[in-house]
Amino acid sequence: MSLVVLTNIPTPYRTTFFDAVATEAAQINRAFHVLYCATSEPGRHWPYEPATMRHPHTVLRGVHPRLVGTTAHLNPGVLAALRELRPTTLLVAGAWNTPTMLLAASAAGPCRRIFWSEGHADAVLHREGLIAWARRRAYRSYDAFAVPNSRSAAWARAQAGEAKPIIELPNAIDTGFYRPASSEEKAASRRALGLPAQARVLVQVGALTERKGPLPLARAFLGLPAAVRDDAVLLLVGTGPQEAELQAHAAASAGALRLLGQRDPAGVRAVLQAADAFVLNTFLDPNPLSPIEAAACGLPLVLSAKSGNIDELITGPGLGCAITDPADPEPALRTALGWSATQRDTFGAAARRIAERDFSPAALARRLVRE
């Protein structure tokens, strides 16, 4: 028996997970292989490092045109690869309308087809019409769904029109790499970033695009009364089309708002370890990874209600708070800046426990292979 995964590109969080799947599959004598459509995509800044990848994989040849802001992979060789690998289970991860994914799902031979879907009702762009009809047809061609959260499970079953089997499969992160900082490490990270030792530091990690909500976040933060904001600093990690406008706000903020640009995983970890709380003010995010990384680093979370995994990360009042409306994050910012150091430590420790329990590669790999 064999499991084959077809996905778009290697990313650090997925390759770490696939390494764990390969180990787990070998323990029960199951073959495992990953097919990648490409090594990278525009706007994705992770390097392809095959020497560090411990799972069998193939990067398929193909063409990769950009259509309406997304990469439409077309890899005809996927059919020959599937004939050679002869999977008993094919797990397709990526956009439902990617040409390669549609081709593979329709011509994979006699195997069980599972769609790894992060979509949910709040993130859908086309609710009616021809695209919605085609999406339902695509979902109904699968035998089961792997989903990261309850919202995605409900959406997949609604699109399929029946209660097909569900495997819970959120994004995995390396909880050994993303970890809480010691007091010495936190102080060193702050010094490296030029941050005051006693500042209350909030950080958002994400593209500087309208979808991620950095502008309303920055405006709300800078608009807080001095008594509330006082020694607080908001860090934004990422790049994007709103960068120039945000830089103008930062220049007039006397250091309260700082843009740190794009960072590699080690750089993101260093920023998270310098922070006191994590914010994600997104307007549309089916399954964001950055709050999981922040939770693993022991940070309390301030998450938009539009984050698809908010219910899995903020499971109670002792873990953080929700941004009800990302157009107006001020109430949540006031709450977060009002937490005491003891509260931040307590919330962060609880977030770390959730990350270890629910998002570690080994646990999720075991779940996937067994199910």
N, C-alpha and C positions, 0 to 999 in steps of 0.2 A: 504494500500500500504506500502511496506517496501523496504528499501535499506540495502543490506548486502555488506560489504567490506571484501575481502579475501586478506591478505597480509602476508609477511614473518615474521617479528618480530616487537614488539613495539619499537619505537624510540621516543626520546623527541619531535621532531618536528611533527611527525605523531600523537602521542597521544594527544598533545595539539590541533591539528586540529580536531581529531575525537571527542574530548570533545565538541568543538564548533559545529560540525555537529550534535551531539546528542541533543544539546540545540536547534538548528535551526529546526531539524526534529520534535521535540516535539511540537514546536510552531505551526506547521501546521498539527499535528496529523499524522505524519509518523513514522513508526517503524524503528529503526536503530540498527545494530549489526555488530561487527567486529570479524572476524575469523583470528587468528594468527597461523601460521604454527609452531612457536617455540617462546621461550622467548628470545633467543639470537643466535648469529652466531659467529664463530671464527673471531677475528679481530674487532668485534663490542663491544664497551666497556660500553654501557649504561646498567644500572641495570633495571630489571623488577620490577616495583613498583605498583602493582595493587591497593593498597590503595589510590594512588594519581590519578588514572584513573577514569574519570567521565562518560565514555561511556560503554554501555553494550558490553562485549566481551567474547570470549572463546579462550583458547589456546588448539589447537588440539593435540592429541597424534600422534606420528609419528616417523619415522627414518630420519636422516639428514646426509647422507654421503657427503663427500667433493669430488667433481669431477672437475678436471682441474681448481682448485682455487676458485670454487664457491660451495655454499651449495645447494644440490639437495633435497629439502624437499619432503617427501612422507608421506602424511596424508590421508589414506583411509577413516578415519572417517569424512572427509569433506562432503561426500555424505549424510550421515545420518544427519549431521548438517544442510545441505541445505534443506533436506526434512522436517526437523522440522521447520526451519525458513521461508520457502516458500517465498523467495524474489520475488518482482516484478521487481527489478533491482539488478543485481550482478555486483559490481565493483571489478575487479581483478587487484591488484597492485603487480608488481614484474616482474621477468624475464619471458619472454614468454614461455621458455622451462622448467620451474620448474614443476616437475611431478604433484604436487598438483594443480597447476594452470591449467594445461592441463586437468586434470581429472575433475575439477569443471566446467570449461567452456564447456566441452563436455556433461556433464550430470547434468546440473543445473535445468532442467525442463523448463516449459514455462515462461521465464523471459527475460528481456532485458539484454544483456551482454555488459559491457563496459570494455575495457582494458585501464588501467592507465599506459601509456608508456612514459618513459623518453628517449628512444633511438632516435638517429638521424643519418644521413648519415655519419657524421664525426667520429662517435663512433662505427660503426659497425665493427665486426671482420671478418665476413664471408659474402662477397658480392655475391659469386657464389657457386654453388654446392648443395649438399644434404641439408646442414643446412639452406642455404638461401631459398631453396624450402620449407622446413618444417616451417620456420619462416613465409613465405607468407601464407601458409595454416592456420597457427595458427591465424594470424592477420585477415584473411578473415572470421574466424568463429565468430568474434565479430560484434556487431551492431553499436558500436560507440567507440570513443576514448577520454580519458581524458589525456591531455598533458600539460607540463609545459611551453612550449615556441613554437615559430613559426617553428623552425627547427624540433622539434618533431612532430608537426602537419603535415608538409610536408612529413616526413618519414612514419608516420602511414598511410596516404592516399596512398602513393606510394606502401607500402607493401600490403595494402588491395586491390589495383587495382581499387579503385573508391572513390569518395568524400563522405565518410561516415561522419555522424555528429561528431563534435569536441566540447569538453568542455575544456576550458582553466583552468588548475588546477596546478599551480606551487606549490612547497613546501611552506607550511606555517611555520612561526616562531612566537614565542611569542614576539611581539614588545614592550611589557611591561617589559619583562625580558632583552632582548637585546635592550639597549637604550644608547644614548650618555651620556658620563660621564661629571659631573661638573668639574670645574678646580680643586677642592679639591679632588674629586674621582680619577681624572687622576694622580694627584701628588701622592696620596696614592698608586695607582697601580704601579706606577714607583718605588716608594720606596720599595714596597714589592718584586719587581722583580730585584731590584738592578740596575735600569737604571738611567743614568744621567738625571737630570730634564730638561735640554735644548737640549737633543739629538733629532734628527729626526729619528723616530722609524717606521720601516716597519715590517709587520708580514704576514707570510703565515701559514694558518691552514690546515693541510692535512697529510695523510700518507707519510712517507719518502720512497717513492717508485719511480721507474723510471717514472711511468705514471704521477705522480704529478709534476715532474720536479724540485725537490729541489736542485739537484746537479748543473745543469746549472744556476739556479738562484743564488746559493751561489757563484759559480765561477765568474759569471758576476758582482755580487755586489762587491766581494773582489778585482776584477780586475779594478774597476773604479779608475780614478786618485784621488789622495788625495784631490785635490781642489774640486772635486765633492762629494766625500764620507765623508770627514772631520769628522763631529760629528755624522754620521748616524750609526744606528744599525739595523741589520736584525734578527728577531726572527723567529724560526721555531717551530711550535707546532705540535706534532705527533711523532709516532714511525714507524719503518719499516726497511727493509733490507739495506737501504743506510745510516743508522744511524752512523755506525762506520766511514765511509769515511767522512761524514759531521762533525763528532766530531773532526777528524784530522784537517779539515779546520778551525773549530772553535777554536781549541787550538792554532793555529798559527795566529789568527786574532786579538789578543790583545783586545778581547771583542766586536769586531764589528759584529761577527756572534755568535748567541747563540741558543742552542737547549734546549727547555723547556719540552720535553717529552709529554706524553699523559696527557690531562687535562679534567676534567669533565665540564659540561656546565658552571658552575659558574666560573671555572678556565679559560675557553676560553673567557668568557665575560670580566674577569679582564684583560686578555692580550690585547683584542681588545680595551678596554677602556684606556689602557696605550699607544696605538699606534697612529701614525699620518696618516698612510695609510695602506691599505690592498693589498696584492699581491697574485695572484694565477697563477702560471706558468705551468699549467697543459697541458699535451699532449693529454689527452683523458678524457673528463668529460661531460656526457650528461646533467646533471642538478645539479651542485654543490651547496651545502647548505651554505658552509662557507662564500661566498661573500654576501649572503643575510643577514646573521647574522652581517657581518661587516657593510653593508649598514645601518642596523637598529641601529648600534652603532654610526652612523654618520661619517663613514670613507670614504674618497675618494677611488676609486677602480682602481687597476692596474690588468686587467684580460687578460689571454690568449685568443686569438681568438678561441681556441678549447673549451672554456667553452660554453656549450650549451645555457646558459641563458645570455650571454654577451649582446645581443641585447635588452633584457628586463631590464638589470641593468644599462648599459651605453648607454643611449638613446640619448646622445648628448655630445659635448665637455666639458660641464660644470659639468661632473660627474666623470671623471677619464680618463684613457687612456688604450689602448689595447696593448697587447704584440703580435705583428704580428707573430713571430716565437718563440715558447718556447725554442728552441735550442739556441736562441740569444736574451735574454731579456734585454740586455744592453741599447738599445735606450729608452725603456719604463722606466727603472730605472733612467736614466738621466733626463727624463721628470718629473718623480714623485719627485725626489730629488731637482728639480729646482722650484717646487711650493713654493710660499710664504705661510706664515701662514694664511694670509687672503684668498688665493685661496683654501687652504686645508679646511678651515672652510666653505667656500661657497660650495665647491664640496661635503663635508660631509653632510651639511644640505640638499642638493638636494637628495643625496642618501637616507637619512633618510625619506624624503617625499615619495620616490618611495616605500620603504619598508613598510611604513604605508598604502599606498594606494593599493598596489598590492600583498602583502604577509602576511597580517594579517589573523589570523585564522577565525575571525568572517566574514570578507568579502568573503573569499574563501568558507567557509561553506555555506553561503547563496547562493552563485553562484551554488555550486554543488547540493544542495537540490532542488533549484528552477528549475534548468535545467534538 
